[in-house]
Amino acid sequence: MRIVFVMDPPSTVLVDEDTSFALMLAAQSRGHRVDHCTAQELWLRGGTAGARVRRATCQRDPKNPITLGEPEDLDLADADVVFVRKDPPFDDDYLWATQILEHVRGQTLVVNDPRGLRDANEKIYATYFPALMPDTLIANDKARIKAFVKEVGGRAVIKPLSGAGGEGIFALTESDPNLNACIETVTRGGERLAMAQAFLPDVTEGDKRILLLDGEPLGAILRVPQGGDLRSNIHVGGRVDAAELDDADRAIIEAVAPRLKADGLYFVGLDVIGGKLTEVNVTSPTGIQQASRLSGRDLEAKVVDWLEAKA
């Protein structure tokens, strides 16, 4: 097959952590051609969606993980798979990329589906399943957010809707003299919507990342906060432990899988704390390398198996 990865530049890759790199390496090992392009290298002429791609050669070399060949223009209808792996935020470039990729829907397998990506803000999408979530408010009004903190017992967390990797997350405590400042920072003085959620004490035990492939569980890891930090994200130093699915996890998967599949959200990361769904990661979910190492299973190969069958 010919698989195009729409992602950030190779210079951003961490060979022992990066999910995009692991998937590229697994596809390459099967003899598939792997191409790289950035979102800015997509183009559209008339109804033809294309990309300025470069053939990618991958190796586990921290200094040079991906070597790119000479650029060429590719009609994306001639690719077998387009794997969208651009990291958040979901900005103008990301939006325009999904609109260009719309033109190859039904011709080329796009993972994840461009319409699904546009509809599924990673914070707001989880609110389709309120019974599975902690008490949650999305608002930009400081008074409303402060009232919410009081109503949920005086402790909450607040995060920007466009954030990723633990960026911009603050703990809110009703008695904290910095409460107003934290809310103002995340909402940019009331100009931007933010998500506030009731504080989950189980966060100190870890935040479970469950990877789903076409609605089925692929693997899981537990990200444990370190050094007194509220956040457990790998990017901010969270420790990664092995994790198994429990009954609460399986109930969450059973509830969300039909909608994910209907929206073409094939490769997804669910974030679960204490049996509660907090986020649905669809733009560039991470954790496959860590899950493979800790489970002793080659999860990247399972993704390539699925691509081969689906495409």
C-alpha positions as CSV (number, residue, x, y, z in Angstrom):
1,M,0.0,0.0,0.0
2,R,0.9,3.7,-0.2
3,I,0.2,5.4,3.1
4,V,0.5,9.2,3.6
5,F,1.1,10.5,7.1
6,V,-0.1,14.1,7.5
7,M,1.9,15.2,10.6
8,D,4.4,17.6,12.0
9,P,8.0,17.8,10.8
10,P,10.3,14.8,11.5
11,S,12.4,17.0,13.8
12,T,9.6,16.7,16.4
13,V,9.7,12.9,16.6
14,L,10.9,11.2,19.8
15,V,11.7,7.7,18.6
16,D,10.8,5.8,21.8
17,E,7.6,7.8,22.5
18,D,6.1,9.0,19.2
19,T,3.0,7.0,18.0
20,S,3.2,8.4,14.5
21,F,6.8,7.2,14.1
22,A,5.9,3.8,15.5
23,L,3.0,3.4,13.0
24,M,5.2,4.5,10.1
25,L,8.0,2.1,11.1
26,A,5.5,-0.8,11.3
27,A,4.0,0.0,7.9
28,Q,7.5,0.3,6.4
29,S,8.5,-3.1,7.9
30,R,5.6,-4.7,5.9
31,G,6.9,-3.3,2.6
32,H,4.4,-0.5,2.3
33,R,5.4,2.8,0.9
34,V,5.3,5.5,3.6
35,D,5.0,9.2,2.6
36,H,5.2,12.3,4.8
37,C,3.7,15.7,4.4
38,T,2.6,18.5,6.7
39,A,-0.9,20.0,6.8
40,Q,0.5,23.0,5.0
41,E,1.6,20.8,2.1
42,L,-1.9,19.7,1.2
43,W,-3.4,21.3,-1.9
44,L,-6.7,21.4,-3.8
45,R,-7.2,22.1,-7.5
46,G,-10.8,22.0,-8.6
47,G,-12.1,18.8,-7.0
48,T,-8.7,17.1,-6.8
49,A,-7.1,16.9,-3.4
50,G,-3.3,16.4,-3.4
51,A,-0.2,16.8,-1.3
52,R,3.5,17.6,-1.8
53,V,4.8,14.4,-0.2
54,R,8.3,13.0,0.4
55,R,9.0,9.3,0.8
56,A,9.9,8.6,4.4
57,T,12.5,6.1,5.5
58,C,12.3,5.4,9.2
59,Q,14.9,4.1,11.6
60,R,15.3,4.1,15.4
61,D,17.9,6.7,15.4
62,P,17.2,9.5,17.9
63,K,19.2,12.0,15.8
64,N,17.7,11.1,12.4
65,P,14.5,9.1,12.9
66,I,12.9,9.9,9.5
67,T,14.8,10.6,6.3
68,L,12.8,12.2,3.6
69,G,13.2,11.8,-0.1
70,E,12.7,14.2,-2.9
71,P,9.3,16.1,-3.0
72,E,6.6,15.0,-5.4
73,D,3.0,15.9,-6.0
74,L,0.5,13.1,-5.2
75,D,-3.2,13.0,-6.1
76,L,-4.5,11.6,-2.7
77,A,-7.0,9.5,-4.6
78,D,-4.0,7.4,-5.6
79,A,-3.0,6.7,-2.0
80,D,-4.5,3.8,-0.1
81,V,-4.5,5.5,3.3
82,V,-4.1,9.0,4.5
83,F,-3.3,8.9,8.3
84,V,-3.9,12.3,9.8
85,R,-1.5,12.7,12.7
86,K,-1.0,16.4,13.1
87,D,-0.7,17.3,16.7
88,P,-3.2,19.7,18.3
89,P,-4.2,22.5,18.6
90,F,-7.1,22.2,16.1
91,D,-6.3,25.5,14.4
92,D,-7.0,27.1,11.0
93,D,-4.4,24.9,9.3
94,Y,-6.0,21.8,10.8
95,L,-9.5,22.9,9.8
96,W,-8.5,23.6,6.2
97,A,-6.7,20.3,6.0
98,T,-9.9,18.4,6.9
99,Q,-11.8,20.4,4.3
100,I,-9.2,19.5,1.6
101,L,-9.3,15.8,2.7
102,E,-13.1,15.9,2.4
103,H,-12.5,15.6,-1.4
104,V,-11.1,12.0,-1.1
105,R,-13.7,10.6,1.2
106,G,-15.0,7.4,-0.3
107,Q,-11.9,7.1,-2.5
108,T,-9.1,6.8,0.0
109,L,-9.2,5.6,3.6
110,V,-8.7,8.7,5.8
111,V,-7.9,8.0,9.4
112,N,-9.5,9.8,11.2
113,D,-12.3,10.8,9.0
114,P,-12.2,14.6,8.2
115,R,-15.8,15.2,9.1
116,G,-15.3,13.3,12.4
117,L,-12.2,15.4,13.1
118,R,-14.2,18.6,12.5
119,D,-17.1,17.6,14.7
120,A,-15.1,16.1,17.6
121,N,-13.5,18.6,19.8
122,E,-11.5,16.4,22.2
123,K,-13.1,18.1,25.2
124,I,-16.6,18.7,24.0
125,Y,-17.1,15.3,22.3
126,A,-17.1,13.5,25.6
127,T,-20.2,15.5,26.7
128,Y,-22.3,13.3,24.4
129,F,-21.9,10.8,27.2
130,P,-22.7,12.9,30.4
131,A,-23.5,9.8,32.5
132,L,-20.0,8.6,32.0
133,M,-18.3,11.8,32.9
134,P,-17.5,13.8,36.0
135,D,-19.8,16.8,36.5
136,T,-18.7,19.2,33.7
137,L,-19.3,22.8,32.6
138,I,-18.2,24.5,29.4
139,A,-18.4,28.3,29.8
140,N,-16.4,31.5,29.6
141,D,-18.2,33.4,32.3
142,K,-16.1,33.7,35.5
143,A,-19.1,33.9,37.8
144,R,-20.7,30.8,36.3
145,I,-17.4,28.9,36.6
146,K,-16.9,30.0,40.3
147,A,-20.5,28.9,41.1
148,F,-19.8,25.6,39.5
149,V,-16.7,25.1,41.6
150,K,-18.8,25.7,44.7
151,E,-21.6,23.4,43.6
152,V,-19.2,20.4,43.0
153,G,-17.7,20.7,46.5
154,G,-15.2,23.5,46.2
155,R,-12.6,21.7,44.0
156,A,-12.4,21.4,40.2
157,V,-10.0,21.5,37.3
158,I,-10.2,23.9,34.4
159,K,-8.6,23.4,30.9
160,P,-8.7,25.2,27.6
161,L,-10.8,23.5,24.9
162,S,-7.9,23.6,22.5
163,G,-5.2,22.4,24.9
164,A,-3.2,19.2,24.7
165,G,-0.5,17.4,26.6
166,G,-1.5,18.9,29.9
167,E,-1.1,22.5,28.6
168,G,-3.1,25.1,30.5
169,I,-4.7,22.9,33.1
170,F,-5.2,24.4,36.5
171,A,-6.7,23.1,39.8
172,L,-9.4,25.3,41.1
173,T,-10.2,25.6,44.8
174,E,-13.0,27.8,46.1
175,S,-10.8,29.3,48.9
176,D,-7.7,29.8,46.6
177,P,-6.8,33.6,46.3
178,N,-5.7,32.8,42.8
179,L,-9.1,31.4,41.7
180,N,-10.0,34.5,39.7
181,A,-6.6,34.7,38.1
182,C,-6.7,31.0,37.0
183,I,-10.1,31.3,35.5
184,E,-9.1,34.6,33.7
185,T,-6.0,33.0,32.4
186,V,-7.7,30.0,30.8
187,T,-10.7,31.9,29.5
188,R,-8.4,34.8,28.4
189,G,-10.4,37.3,30.4
190,G,-13.8,35.7,29.5
191,E,-13.1,35.7,25.7
192,R,-12.6,32.0,25.3
193,L,-14.7,28.9,26.4
194,A,-13.1,26.5,28.8
195,M,-14.0,23.2,30.3
196,A,-14.3,22.9,34.1
197,Q,-14.7,19.5,35.7
198,A,-15.4,18.3,39.2
199,F,-12.1,17.3,40.8
200,L,-11.6,13.5,40.8
201,P,-9.5,12.4,43.8
202,D,-8.5,9.2,41.9
203,V,-6.3,11.4,39.6
204,T,-3.4,10.9,42.1
205,E,-3.6,7.1,41.3
206,G,-3.3,7.9,37.5
207,D,-5.1,8.8,34.3
208,K,-5.8,5.7,32.1
209,R,-5.3,6.1,28.4
210,I,-7.3,3.5,26.4
211,L,-6.5,3.2,22.8
212,L,-9.4,2.1,20.5
213,L,-9.1,0.8,17.0
214,D,-12.4,0.9,15.1
215,G,-14.3,0.8,18.4
216,E,-12.4,-2.1,19.9
217,P,-9.8,-1.8,22.7
218,L,-6.3,-2.0,21.4
219,G,-4.3,-1.4,24.5
220,A,-4.1,0.8,27.7
221,I,-1.6,2.6,29.9
222,L,-1.8,4.3,33.2
223,R,-0.2,7.8,33.4
224,V,0.7,8.6,37.0
225,P,1.4,12.2,38.1
226,Q,4.8,12.9,39.6
227,G,6.3,15.4,41.9
228,G,3.1,16.8,43.3
229,D,1.9,17.8,39.8
230,L,-1.9,17.5,39.1
231,R,-1.2,16.5,35.5
232,S,-0.2,13.0,34.5
233,N,0.5,13.6,30.8
234,I,3.6,12.0,29.4
235,H,4.7,15.3,28.0
236,V,4.9,16.8,31.5
237,G,6.7,13.9,33.1
238,G,3.9,11.5,34.1
239,R,5.1,8.0,34.9
240,V,3.7,5.3,32.6
241,D,2.6,2.0,34.1
242,A,0.9,-1.1,32.6
243,A,-2.9,-1.0,32.8
244,E,-5.8,-3.5,32.3
245,L,-9.4,-2.7,31.5
246,D,-11.9,-3.0,34.3
247,D,-15.7,-3.2,34.2
248,A,-16.0,0.6,34.2
249,D,-13.6,0.9,31.3
250,R,-15.6,-1.7,29.3
251,A,-18.9,0.0,30.0
252,I,-17.4,3.3,28.7
253,I,-16.1,1.6,25.5
254,E,-19.4,-0.1,24.9
255,A,-21.2,3.2,25.2
256,V,-18.9,5.4,23.0
257,A,-17.8,2.9,20.3
258,P,-21.0,3.0,18.2
259,R,-20.8,6.8,17.9
260,L,-17.0,6.8,17.2
261,K,-17.5,4.2,14.4
262,A,-20.4,6.2,12.9
263,D,-18.3,9.3,12.9
264,G,-15.3,7.6,11.3
265,L,-13.1,8.0,14.3
266,Y,-11.1,4.9,14.0
267,F,-8.0,5.5,16.0
268,V,-8.9,7.1,19.3
269,G,-7.6,7.5,22.8
270,L,-10.0,7.7,25.7
271,D,-8.9,9.3,29.0
272,V,-10.4,7.8,32.1
273,I,-9.9,8.8,35.7
274,G,-11.5,6.7,38.5
275,G,-13.9,5.1,36.1
276,K,-15.0,8.5,34.6
277,L,-14.5,9.6,31.0
278,T,-12.7,12.9,30.8
279,E,-11.6,13.3,27.2
280,V,-11.9,11.6,23.8
281,N,-8.6,12.2,21.9
282,V,-9.1,11.9,18.1
283,T,-6.5,14.3,16.5
284,S,-3.3,12.5,17.3
285,P,-3.7,10.1,20.2
286,T,-0.5,8.8,21.7
287,G,0.7,6.0,23.9
288,I,1.0,3.0,21.5
289,Q,4.7,2.5,22.0
290,Q,4.4,2.5,25.8
291,A,1.4,0.2,25.7
292,S,3.2,-2.2,23.4
293,R,6.3,-2.3,25.6
294,L,4.3,-2.8,28.8
295,S,2.0,-5.4,27.4
296,G,4.6,-7.3,25.4
297,R,2.3,-7.1,22.4
298,D,3.0,-5.5,19.0
299,L,0.1,-3.1,18.9
300,E,1.5,-1.1,15.9
301,A,1.3,-4.3,13.9
302,K,-2.4,-4.7,14.8
303,V,-3.0,-1.2,13.4
304,V,-1.3,-2.0,10.1
305,D,-3.3,-5.3,10.0
306,W,-6.4,-3.3,10.3
307,L,-5.3,-0.7,7.6
308,E,-4.6,-3.5,5.2
309,A,-8.0,-5.1,5.7
310,K,-9.9,-1.8,5.7
311,A,-8.2,-0.2,2.7
